[in-house]
Amino acid sequence: MPDLLLELRSEEIPARMQRKAAGDLRKLVTDALVEAGLTYEGCREYWTPRRLTLDVRGVDARSRDVVDERKGPRTDAPEKAIQGFLRGAGLASIDEATIQSDPKKGDFYVATIRKPGRPAEEIIAEVMPGIVRGFPWPKSMRWGPASREPGSLRWVRPLQSILCTFGPETEEPVVVDFEVDGIRAGNVTRGHRFHAAEEFRVRRFDDYVAGLEKAFVVLDAERRKDMIRHDAENLAFARGLEVVPDEALLEEVSGLVEWPVTLMGEFEETFLQIPPEVIQLTIKVNQKCFVTRRQGGDGTLSNQFVLVSNIAASDGGAEIARGNGKVVRARLSDALYFWQTDQADLPGRDALAPAAEKFRLDLAKPLDQRMAKLDALGVTFHARLGTQGERVGRIAALAREIAATVYPDGATLGGASVSADELKPLVTRAAVLAKADLTTEAVGEFPELQGLMGRYYAALQGEHPSVQAALEEHYKPLGPTDSVPTDPVAICVALADKLDMLVGFWAIDEKPTGSKDPYALRRAALGVIRLVLDNELVMALGGFMPASDLLAFFHDRLKVQLRESGARHDLVDAVLSGGSGGDRGDDLLDVTRRVTALGAFLDTEDGQNLLAGTRRAANILAAEEKKGTRVADAVSLDLLSEHEEKVLAGAIDRAEIELDAALAVENYAHAMTALAELRIPVDAFFETVLVNAEDEAVRANRLALLDRIRAATRRVADFSRISG
């Protein structure tokens, strides 16, 4: 079967757009082929900085013939209706239609429309101009004299050529002939813009790849990544170094070069006094280079870096490395200035005294000065939620409250025990300094370093290690794979930071809607959930959240979190609607433990049988309550006549006692064991006892017995919400 080769070659495509653009091209082309009646065996997309390529294998040589029957009006219909039918069906006269009969509707016309298949290259030539013109670039441009004409082609960068060949391996492929804005598809392309800029002819994919390789272009992005990774590691190893891994940078760099050549540059060792994260980010953002460190060392960076060139220079890359080193040194000089400036006193320090007094700051310390500056500047957090300084005040108050709730007997910090009275000032101090680095030069240059720089500056001025950790970690977790703080001080500040966000935006009715969540409130809620669950915190959120629908939002996020960890969503609903639905629904750890215990119980035979019995009891009760049948307020032992109902009543008494004991200490496995004891007496009751007895008092008493079964199970979960 024939194969299709397509290449769209342009000037440089931004690296961040290449992978998605190649995927978009694959989808657009293959969808168009299928819609036109062509099938294909497989398709793979490729991309370099200057081209998007598709290799579509096993394409039908032509589309299938299609026969379609179109039902028309009755034979005695008005002439106007018949003429409309002929036009719609493409018939010249009514004689070209057939007549069919229907016992109910009578005789009516039917048109048989035959659409012969078309050659695949004709279809491809027809669909490609529209695909190119309508390509979904996030940003595009017009160029050249044609750009002045209405409807001229837009592309991410000037489109230079189109290559499109089609045919089987055993024959000479044909050029699919089409044109887009004066660019006619052909069977030629060009290689590396510096090393091999001349045109060469292409037949099909294999010789296309080989031709590009000879012309200093590696088509496969994954192969370019492997080459960069392997060559960089070998280059570093030869110098006793190792490359600090950075997959995001590797992905970006592989999109900047068609012929990767790795080189080693260096900078002065004096710059190594800058925090390694600042060095790495400076070199990464400005020069797209990788930093290195000593093999088997303590992670300290070396003064050598790896760069990736797109040229195999005649001098082995010496001049390229020297030039990159010059730029890196200039950027690191700026970073060193930021680092040193942030450790110095701010000018006009006396004007910061009111803010210092408000937050009990020590203006002899640089980071305290930065916090005072943040408050004094009145930097807005949100127009309706006040300034950053006001937010810091709320976080500090909330963090102290959380510490008192979660750690009433103190905590362990770095292996040492501290009392509740000792913990509170540490939590307060961490909360007050948490946002101080927002006004530093380093964070102003690299906002992604917020928190981390606070930790560095806190260490320099001798803050407690737990305060240092909290300044960096209170933003965490930022996503499902991010680490969760474990230090009690960091936990308290992280929870306060996220809860203040949620409560504040809920108060001004800025809630997530659909896919829109501009303030990342879903992430904040999941962060609270992970902090609570991963650290096994006993914490009732209701005391910190006055908005009741905010608790419902947490329940929805908890369902997502538990589902991802393997729990059934119906069990979460059952627990939230049952025993945890009232006072304890805001204790996320309690809810999670109940879900775990319930899931384990339902995996047993006793659990499944009790579920069935409880449902039967609930269904009978619901039906009788709907009819208005009286249910006794309490079970009367005097009205129990059958052996099985007496046994069940006693079993419920014992289960309730055991449930009281188990739930008092939150031993949910024991609570499930207590419920399991009901399984046999419930089964026996339904096998032998008639609930709807003729005697009204006996019937009401037996319904009360079923009500006690329902009430007992609901203390753990609402079994009616469990599926299966």
Secondary structure, DSSP 8 states (H G I E B T S, - for coil): --EEEEEEEES---HHHHHHHHHHHHHHHHHHHHHTT---SEEEEEEETTEEEEEEES--SB---EEEEEEEEETTS-HHHHHHHHHHHT-SSGGGSEEEEETTTEEEEEEEEEE---BHHHHHHHHHHHHHHT---SS-B--SGGGGSTT---BSS-EEEEEEEEE-TTS--EE---EETTEE-BSEEE--TTT--SEEE--SHHHHHHHHHHTT----HHHHHHHHHHHHHHHHHTTTEEE---HHHHHHHHTT-SS-EEEEEE--GGGGGS-HHHHHHHHHHHH--EEEEETTSSS-EEEEEEEEESS--TTTTHHHHHHHHHHHHHHHHHHHHHHHHTTS--TTGGGGHHHHHHHT--TTSHHHHHHHHHHHTT-EEETTTEEHHHHHHHHHHHHHHHHHHH-TT-EEETTEEE-HHHHHHHHHHHHHHTTGGGGSHHHHH-GGGTTHHHHHHHHHTT--HHHHHHHHHTT---STTS----SHHHHHHHHHHHHHHHHHHHHTT---BTTB-TT-HHHHHHHHHHHHHHTT---BGGGG---HHHHHHHHHHHHHHHHHTT--HHHHHHHHHTTTSSTTTTBHHHHHHHHHHHHHHHTSHHHHHHHHHHHHHHHHHHHHHHHT----SS--GGG--SHHHHHHHHHHHHHHHHHHHHHHTT-HHHHHHHHHTTHHHHHHHHHH--SS-SSHHHHHHHHHHHHHHHHHHHTT--GGG---
